[in-house]
Amino acid sequence: MATYDLVVIGTGPGGYVCAVRASQLGMKVAVVEKNATLGGTCLNVGCMPSKALLHASEMFEEAGHSFAKMGVSVSSPKLDLPAMMNFKQQGIDGNVKGVEFLMKKNKIDVLKGAGKILGTGKVEVSADGKSQVVETKNIVIATGSDIARLKGIEIDEKRIVSSTGALSLEKVPGRLLVIGAGVIGLELGSVWRRLGSEVMVVEFLDRILPGMDGEIAKQFQRILEKQGFAFKLGSKVTGVEMNSKALLAKIEPASGGAAETIEADVVLVCIGRVPYTDGLGLKETGVALDARGRVQIDSHFATSLKGVYAIGDVVAGPMLAHKAEDEGVAVAEIIAGQAGHVNYDVIPGVVYTTPEVSSVGKTEEELKQAGTAYTVGKFPFTANGRSKVNQTTDGFVKILADAKTDRVLGVHIIGREAGEMIHEACVLMEFGGSAEDLARTCHAHPTRSEAVKEAALAVGKRAIHM
């Protein structure tokens, strides 16, 4: 029977990062993975492949619509979808091999099979009808999440697809119906719209991007509509019928009322994700779950079973790979006797569309609800020199600061490369910085990031270029 200091169940970003950090701290570590490849949803059927298709489809659209006005003459681009899917797969393979290399480099044992917790200090690993039991001082559950399903709508990953199937369609659907106006639905919808689909998004709420700043969401919706998206907000899909020619989706107002039927070639179900805990033995061993099926943990990531911890999508909080990574590092350090910590007030979120949307900290709605007095500074990319010369002026930067202390409480950006620009705000907020600090920090010219400085100046009503 093998004995370890730590066994991590799951090798997504949270799990493999946790394992690497634990190894750096001198622990003998093993990871358990039931799938054929390491890396979890993120590397295999989530973040990474979607970014490959987002990039490739953006290049396709640029070649077809933007090159000529820049003085670059090319013939009309032709889509080779199998080649684009191969480009995506090359990215997946490279990242998966990277995780395999990290396991070898850090002398981490990879145990292939499904992991089940038998009790404190014991994990059963089963594959191909065989099982082994490993002993360990500590266990970390990092099993991630699975797609959420709609009752009565059967996903076949061919015509009615989840995010997984939407990454591997064999042809561009003429009409794509996206159920859910969250991050994943809008990203994947934008891929297929650029490649030629008519995209309609149905959302139960009366807005897109639930949880993001309301003003940002409204402007983003207008930008997407200009690009060709159609939205049905405050609506729900109650069923999808198949015939040989089309899918017939029945759509009703969320508040009740007459239904209508919309035809589609592919329906993408993107209504969120749920914690993945199947087969882990949690009920049998007394590991407590909350009402939403998430593993309950204390402030040190410990579950109700001694020596068992949990991180990432399987616990409360935003289902983001970088949140899981930070928790993985923190729990490894806690197990090693150090002071691991995650600042949940400074976790950025990004929508990788064109333009991108990024956010960190509080929204205006959250500050109003909490009764916090705040000031707002905004700066549009139409007034940013770099954006103007590149003719990529959609969007703006918005900074929310405490009215008394000037401490930055939230930053929200729509614009090209917004996902890269958000991180100076994250660093500032980690150090409790003020809008004044940001406004007096020299920014290179000409860059899009100057819009962040200008928004900080605008908090004090002294933006230069507006």
SEVO-889803 format. One record per residue: x, y, z of N, C-alpha, C in turn. Coordinates in steps of 0.2 Angstrom, whole numbers, plus 5000, padded with zeros to 4 digits. Example, Ala and Ser with C-alpha at 12.3 -4.5 7.8 and 13.67 -1.06 7.14 Angstrom:
<rs>
506649725039506249785039506649845039506449895035506849955036506450005039
</rs>
This chain:
<rs>
500449945000500050005000500450065000500350114995500750174994500550225000501050255002500950305007501150375005500750425006500950495004500750545009501050605009500950665013500250695011500150695004499550725001499350684995498750674994498450644988497850694986497950724980497450764977497050734972496350734973495950704968495750754963495950744957495750794951496450834949496550844943497150874940496950934936496350964937496251034934496751084937496651154935497151204938497151204945496651194949496651194956497051134959496951074956497251014958497951004957498151024950498851014949499351064952499051124952499451184956499551164963499051144966499051114973499651064974499651014969500150964970500850994969500951034964501551064963501851104969501351144972501551184978501751144984501351084985501451044990502151004989502350984983502950954982503551004983503451074981503951124982504051124990503551114994503651125001503851055004504051015000504450955003503950895004503350895002502850835003502950784997502750724999502750664994502050664992501950674985501250694983501050644977500450634977500150594971499450634969499350624963498650654960498350594957497650604958497150554955496750584949496750554944496450574938496050524934495450524933495050474930494950484923495150544920495150544913495850524910495850524903496450494900496950544900496850614900497350664900497250704907497850734909497850784914497550854912497450894917497250964916496450984917496050934918495350944919494950974914494351004916493951034911494351094907494651134911495051194909495451184903495951134903496351124898496051084892495651044894495350994889494751014885494251034889493651054886493351124888493751164890493451224893493951284891494251314896494551384895495051384889495451334888496051334883495751324876495351274875495151264868494651314866494251344871493851404869494251464867494851474870495251534868495551524861495751454860496051444853495551464848494851444849494351454844494151524843494151564849494051634849494551674845495151654846495751684843495651674835495651604833495551584826494951624823494451624826493851654823493851724822494251754827494351834827494851844821495351804820495751814814495351804808494951764807494551744801494051814800493751834805493351894804493751954802494351964805494752024804494952024797495151964794495351954787494851974782494251954784493651964780493352034780493452074786493152134787493552194788494152184791494552234793495252254790495452204786496152204783496152264778495552264774495552304768495652384770495252404775495252474778495952494780496352444782497052454784497552454779497352444772497752444767498052374765497752324768498052254767497552214763497752204757497252174752497352094752496852064753496851984753496251964750496251904747495651874744495151854750494551844749494051834754494251764757494351764764494551704768494051654767494251594767493851534767493951494773493451464776493451434782493651354781494151334784494351264784494251244791493651224793493451204800493851144803493951094799494451044802495151064804495351104799496051134801496051184807495451214808495451264814495351214820494951164820494951114825495551084827495951074822496651044823497151094826497051154825497351214828497151214835496551204837496351204844496651144847496651084844496851024847497651024849498051064844498751074845498851104852498451154853498451194859498351154865497751114865497651064870498151024872498450994867498950944867499650974871499751034869500351064871500251084879499651104881499551114888499551054892499251004890499150944893499850914894500250914889500950894890501350934895501150994895501551044900501351014907500750994909500550974915500850904917500950864912501250804913502050814915502350864911503050884913503050904920502650944922502650974929502550914934502150864933502150814937502850774938503150764932503750724932504350774935504350834934504850884936504750884944504150884947504050894954504050824957504150764954504150704957503450684960502950704956502250684959501950624955501750574959501450514956500750534953500650504947500050514944499650444944499150444948498750374949498150384944498050344939497550344934496950304937496350334937495750304939495350354943494750324945494250364949494450364956494450424959494650424966494050414971494050384976493550374981493850384988493550424992493850434999493550375003493950335007493650285011493650305018493950365020493950385027494550425027494750455033495350495035495950455033496350475028496950445026496950395021496350375018496350325013495950345007496250335001495950344995495950284991495350264988495350204983495350234976495850204972495850224965495650164961495150174957494850124953494950134945495150084941495150094934495150024931494750014926494749954922494549894926494149904931493949844935494449824941494949864941495449854946495449914951495649904957495749954962496349944967496550004969497150004974496950054979497150044985497050094991497750124992497750184993498350224995498250255001498750255006498750295012499050365011498750415015498950475014498850515021499250565022499150605028498550655027498550675021498050735019497750715012497150735011496750725005496450795003496550814996496250874994495750854988495150874989494650864984494650924979494850904973494850964967494550934961493950914962493650874956493250924952493250984953492951034948492151034948491951044942491251054941491051024934490351014933490050984927489551034924489351024918488851064915488251054919487851114920487151114922486651094917486151054918485751034913485051064914484651064908483951094909483551034909483051034913482550974914482150974907482150914904481750894898482150914892482750934892483150944886483750904886483750854882484250804882484850824878485450834881486050854877486350784874486450794867486750734864487450754861487650814862488250844860488350844852487850834849487850844841487450904839486750894841486350954839486150994845486050964851485950994857486550984861486951034862487651034864487751074871488151044875488451084880489051124878489451164882490051194880490551144877490551084879490951034877490851014869490251004868490050994861490151054856490051114859490051174855490751184853491251154856491951164854492151114849491751074847491951024842491351014837490951064835490451054830490851034823490450994819490750974813490651024807490151064808490051114803489751174806489751234803489551294806488751294806488451294811487651294811487451364808486951354804486651414801486251454806485951424811485551454816485751424823486051464827486351434834485851474839485551434843485151454849485551444855485751494859486151494865485651504871485651454875485251464881485651484887485651544889486051574894486551624892486451684895486851744893487451754898487751704900488351704904488951704900489551704904490151714900490251654895490151594897490251534892489851544886489151554887488751564881488851614876489051674879489251734875489951724871490451684875491051674871490951624865490651574867490551524861490051544856489551584858489151614853489551654848489951694851490351744847490851704842491051644844491451604840491051584833490551554834490151534829489751594825489651644828489351704824489951724819490551734822491051754817491151704811491051644813491151594807490551584803490051624804489451624800488751614802488751594809488051574812487651634813486951624813486551674816486451654823486551704827486551684835486051714838485551684842485051704846485251684853485251724858485351704865484751714869484551664873483951664877484151664884483951714888484151724895483551734900483551694905482951694910482951764913483451794915483451864918483351914913483251974915483152034911483752064909484352034909485052064908485552004906486052024902486551984901487151984907487551934907488151934912487851944919487451904922487251914929487851914933487851964938488351974943488852024941488952044934489352094932489052164933489452214933489152284934488652294928488052324930487452334926487652384920487952434921488152484916488552444910489052414913489452374908489052324904488652284908488252234904487852264899487552324900487052364895487452384889488052414890488452434884488652374880488852324884489152264881488552224876487952224879487452204875487352244868487352304869487352344863487852334858488452324860489052304856488852234852488652184856488552124853487952124848487452164850486952174845487152204838487652254839487952284833488252234829488552184832488952124829488452074826487852074828487352024825487051984829487251984836486851944841486151964841485651924843484951934844484851914851484551944855484351924862483651924864483451874868482751864871482851864878482851924882482951924889482251914892482351894899481651884902481251824899481651774897481351714893481651654895481251594894481551534896481351484890481751434889481651384884481351324888480751304886480451254890480451184887480751184881480751114877481051124870481351074868481651074861481451004858481051014852480850954848481350954842481450884840481950874835481550854829481650874823481450844817482050834812481950804807482550794802482850854800482450914799482750974796482951024802482651024807482851084812482651064819482851104824482651094831482151144832481651134835481051174837481051194844481351254846481351274853480751314855480451294861479851324863480051374869479951434867480151494872479551534875479551544881479051574885479351634889478951684890479151734895479351704902479851724905480051704912479451714917479051764916478551784920477851754918477851714913477251674911476951714905476651674901476351704895476351664889476151684883476151644877476851624875476851564872477451534870477551544863478151544860478351554853478851494852478851474845479351424843479851454839480451444840481051464836481451404833481551404827481951354823482751364824483051314825483851314826484151254823484751264821485151204819485451164824485751214829486051184835485851224841485651194846485551224853486051214858486351274860486951264865486651284872486651234877486451244883486951264888486951324890487451364894487151394900486851354905486551384910486951384917487651374916488051364922488351304923488651294929489051234930488851214938488951144939488751124946489351084948489451084955490051044958490050974956490650944955490650874953490850834959490450794962490550754968490450684967490150654961489950594960490550544962490350484965490850434967491350444971491350504975491950524979491850494986491250464987491150434994491050484999490850544998490750595003490150575008489650555005489050535010489250485014489550435012489750375016490250395022490750445020491250465025491050525029490450555028490150605032490450675030490650685024490950745021490250795020490250845023489650885023489550925016488950925013488850975008488351025009488351085006487851135007487251115003486751165003486151154999486251154992486751174989486851174982487351124980487451074984487951014983488651034983488851094985489551104986489851074992490451064992490851034998490851095003490651085009490751135015491451135017491751195018492451205021492451255026492951255030493051315035493551365031493751405035494251465032494851435030495051375032495651345030495551285025494951285022494851235017494751165019494651155026494551095029493851075028493651015027492950985027492850955034492250935034492050905041492350835042492750805038493150745039493850765040494150745046494850765047495350745042495750785040496250775035496050785028495450805027495150805020494950885019495250905013495150975011494850985004494551035003494251044996494351114993494451124987494551184983494251184977494251244974494051254967493251254966493051234960492351234958491851194963492151144966491851104971491651134977491851194979491751234985491351294982491151334987490851404986491351454983491051494979491451554976491351544969491651594965491651594958492051534955491651504950491951444947492451474941493051494944493651514939494251474941494651464935495251424936495751454940495751524940496351554944496151564951495451564953495251554960495451494962495351434958495551364961496351364962496651394957497451394958497651424964497351484966497551514972497351474978496751444978496551404983497051344984497251314978497751254978498351274982498651334980499251354983499151364991498551394992498451414999498351355004498051305001497851245005498551205006498951205001499651165001500051195007500051265007500451305012500151295019499451285020499151275026499351205029499251155024499451085026500251085029500651125025501351125027501451175033500951195036501051235043501151315041501051335035501151405034500451435034500451505032499851545032499551555025499351505022499051515016498351555016498251595011497751645011497451655004496851665003496551694996496151754998496251814994495851874995495351864990494751854992494151844988493851904985494151964988493852034986494252054980494852014978495252034972495351974968494751954965494851894960494551924953494951934948494651964942494251914938493851934934493451894929493451924923493551884917493551904911493151874906492751904901492451874896492851884890493051834886493551834881493251844874492751884874492451904867492851964864492651984858492952044855492352104855492452154859492952164864492952124870493452124874493452084880493052124886492852094891492552124897492952094903493152144907493552124913493252154919493352124925493052154931493452134937493552174942493752154948493452194954493352164960493052204965492252214965492052264968491352274968491052304962490352294961490052324956489652384959489352434955488952484958488352454962488052404959487452374962487652354969488252324970488452294976488552344981488852404979489052454983488452494986487952504981487352534983486952494988486952424987486552374992486952384999487552384999487952385005487952455009487652505005487652575008488252605008488752585004489452615004489452684999489652735002489752794998490352794993490252804987490752794982490752844977491352854974491452904968491552854962491452884956491452844950491952884945492452854942492852884936492752844930492552874924492452834918492852864913493152824908493552854902493352804896493152834891492952794885493652784880493652724877494152714872494152754866493552794865493552834859493952894860494152904867494652964868495352944870495452874868496152844869496552844863497152874863497452884856497652814853497852764856498052704853497452674851496852674854496252644852496052674845496052744845495852784839496252764833496952764834497352744828497252674825497052634830496952564828496152544826495752604827495052594826494752544830494852534836494552484841494352524847493852564846493652614851493052594855492752534854492252514858492452504866491952534870492052514877492352574881492452564887492652614892492952574898493252614903493552594909493152634914492952594920492552624925492952604932493052654936493352644942492952664948492852624953492352644959492852644965492852704968493252714974492852744980493052724986492752744992492752824992492152844994492052924994492452954999492552925005492952955010493752935010493952875008494652865008494952865001494552854996494852854989495052784987495052734992495252674991494852644985495152604980494852584974494452514977493852514975493352454977493252414972493252434965493052394960493252434953493452394948493652414942493352374936493052404931492652364926492852394919493052354915493252374908492952334902492752374897492552344891493052374886493352324882493852354877494252294875494652314869495152264867495652254873495852194874496352174879496152194886495552204887495352214894495552164899495552104897495852044901496552054903496952094899497652104901497652164906497252214904497252284908497052274915496652224917496352224923496852214929497452184927497852164932498252214936498352274933498552334937498152354942497452344941496952364946496952304952497052244950497152194955497752204959498352224957498952234961498752294965498452344962498352404966497852394972497352354971496852334976497152284981497652244979497952204984498352244989498552304987498952344992498552394995497852394994497452444997497552514994497652514987497852574984497252624982497352684981496852734980496852754972496252784970496252804964496752854962496952894967497552944967498152914965498352854969498952814967498952794960498352774958498352744951498452804946498152864947498152924943498852954943499252944948499952974948500452924946500252864944500752814941500852824934501452834931501552844924501452784920501052794915500852744910501152754903501452704900501752714894501252744888501452784884501052814878501352794872500952774867500252764867500052694869499652684874499452614876498652624878498352564877497652564879497552574887498152554890498152554898498052634900498252674896498152744898497452764900496952724897496252734899496152724906496552674909496452654916496652714920497252744918497452804922496952864921496752874915496252924914495652914918495352854919494752844923494952854930495552844932495752854939495752934940496052964935495953044936495253064936494853034932494153054932493753044939494053004943493752994950493753064953494353094952494453164955494253214950493853204945493553254940494153294937494753254935495253294932495553254926495153214923495453174917495653224912496253214908496553254904496253254897496153194894495953194887495153184886494753204891494053204890493753264893
</rs>
